[in-house]
Amino acid sequence: MKVKVNHEACIGCGACTSVADDLFEINDEGLSTAKVETVPEDKVQEAKDAIETCPTGAIVETE
């Protein structure tokens, strides 16, 4: 599984970092950024939770 953050949609609320801080961080511009392109197998559920938690749908699965 791969994830990507659409910075056009991200509002920097931090919901993703609250459920998957191993996978996402807030960058210097105040927007979420994926720490990894390919999600490790043991973190797939966290990534899915982050996708579900994002209020703007900015996090997308790319594979």
C-alpha positions as protocol buffer text, in pm:
chain_id: "A"
residue {
  index: 1
  type: MET
  ca { x: 0 y: 0 z: 0 }
}
residue {
  index: 2
  type: LYS
  ca { x: 117 y: 349 z: -85 }
}
residue {
  index: 3
  type: VAL
  ca { x: -25 y: 677 z: 43 }
}
residue {
  index: 4
  type: LYS
  ca { x: -7 y: 1035 z: -72 }
}
residue {
  index: 5
  type: VAL
  ca { x: -128 y: 1365 z: 75 }
}
residue {
  index: 6
  type: ASN
  ca { x: -300 y: 1608 z: -158 }
}
residue {
  index: 7
  type: HIS
  ca { x: -171 y: 1944 z: -35 }
}
residue {
  index: 8
  type: GLU
  ca { x: -445 y: 2125 z: -224 }
}
residue {
  index: 9
  type: ALA
  ca { x: -703 y: 1957 z: 4 }
}
residue {
  index: 10
  type: CYS
  ca { x: -504 y: 1936 z: 330 }
}
residue {
  index: 11
  type: ILE
  ca { x: -596 y: 2187 z: 602 }
}
residue {
  index: 12
  type: GLY
  ca { x: -324 y: 2078 z: 845 }
}
residue {
  index: 13
  type: CYS
  ca { x: -563 y: 1975 z: 1120 }
}
residue {
  index: 14
  type: GLY
  ca { x: -335 y: 1695 z: 1239 }
}
residue {
  index: 15
  type: ALA
  ca { x: -596 y: 1421 z: 1248 }
}
residue {
  index: 16
  type: CYS
  ca { x: -364 y: 1190 z: 1053 }
}
residue {
  index: 17
  type: THR
  ca { x: -75 y: 1245 z: 1290 }
}
residue {
  index: 18
  type: SER
  ca { x: -297 y: 1172 z: 1588 }
}
residue {
  index: 19
  type: VAL
  ca { x: -380 y: 824 z: 1455 }
}
residue {
  index: 20
  type: ALA
  ca { x: -64 y: 745 z: 1256 }
}
residue {
  index: 21
  type: ASP
  ca { x: 229 y: 957 z: 1368 }
}
residue {
  index: 22
  type: ASP
  ca { x: 471 y: 694 z: 1236 }
}
residue {
  index: 23
  type: LEU
  ca { x: 338 y: 761 z: 886 }
}
residue {
  index: 24
  type: PHE
  ca { x: 249 y: 1132 z: 875 }
}
residue {
  index: 25
  type: GLU
  ca { x: 392 y: 1460 z: 999 }
}
residue {
  index: 26
  type: ILE
  ca { x: 305 y: 1827 z: 970 }
}
residue {
  index: 27
  type: ASN
  ca { x: 560 y: 2007 z: 753 }
}
residue {
  index: 28
  type: ASP
  ca { x: 695 y: 2362 z: 784 }
}
residue {
  index: 29
  type: GLU
  ca { x: 404 y: 2490 z: 577 }
}
residue {
  index: 30
  type: GLY
  ca { x: 155 y: 2348 z: 827 }
}
residue {
  index: 31
  type: LEU
  ca { x: 36 y: 2069 z: 597 }
}
residue {
  index: 32
  type: SER
  ca { x: 47 y: 1695 z: 640 }
}
residue {
  index: 33
  type: THR
  ca { x: 315 y: 1499 z: 462 }
}
residue {
  index: 34
  type: ALA
  ca { x: 361 y: 1125 z: 436 }
}
residue {
  index: 35
  type: LYS
  ca { x: 685 y: 1015 z: 605 }
}
residue {
  index: 36
  type: VAL
  ca { x: 702 y: 707 z: 385 }
}
residue {
  index: 37
  type: GLU
  ca { x: 577 y: 636 z: 34 }
}
residue {
  index: 38
  type: THR
  ca { x: 522 y: 265 z: 89 }
}
residue {
  index: 39
  type: VAL
  ca { x: 342 y: 177 z: 412 }
}
residue {
  index: 40
  type: PRO
  ca { x: 502 y: -111 z: 603 }
}
residue {
  index: 41
  type: GLU
  ca { x: 275 y: -416 z: 630 }
}
residue {
  index: 42
  type: ASP
  ca { x: 237 y: -373 z: 1006 }
}
residue {
  index: 43
  type: LYS
  ca { x: 118 y: -11 z: 962 }
}
residue {
  index: 44
  type: VAL
  ca { x: -146 y: -64 z: 693 }
}
residue {
  index: 45
  type: GLN
  ca { x: -436 y: -40 z: 938 }
}
residue {
  index: 46
  type: GLU
  ca { x: -295 y: 287 z: 1078 }
}
residue {
  index: 47
  type: ALA
  ca { x: -277 y: 426 z: 723 }
}
residue {
  index: 48
  type: LYS
  ca { x: -637 y: 323 z: 657 }
}
residue {
  index: 49
  type: ASP
  ca { x: -743 y: 485 z: 985 }
}
residue {
  index: 50
  type: ALA
  ca { x: -568 y: 807 z: 881 }
}
residue {
  index: 51
  type: ILE
  ca { x: -746 y: 803 z: 545 }
}
residue {
  index: 52
  type: GLU
  ca { x: -1081 y: 759 z: 722 }
}
residue {
  index: 53
  type: THR
  ca { x: -1000 y: 1026 z: 982 }
}
residue {
  index: 54
  type: CYS
  ca { x: -898 y: 1299 z: 738 }
}
residue {
  index: 55
  type: PRO
  ca { x: -1188 y: 1549 z: 729 }
}
residue {
  index: 56
  type: THR
  ca { x: -1103 y: 1672 z: 378 }
}
residue {
  index: 57
  type: GLY
  ca { x: -1011 y: 1342 z: 213 }
}
residue {
  index: 58
  type: ALA
  ca { x: -661 y: 1472 z: 145 }
}
residue {
  index: 59
  type: ILE
  ca { x: -494 y: 1136 z: 211 }
}
residue {
  index: 60
  type: VAL
  ca { x: -531 y: 889 z: -69 }
}
residue {
  index: 61
  type: GLU
  ca { x: -415 y: 535 z: -128 }
}
residue {
  index: 62
  type: THR
  ca { x: -213 y: 526 z: -447 }
}
residue {
  index: 63
  type: GLU
  ca { x: -168 y: 149 z: -474 }
}
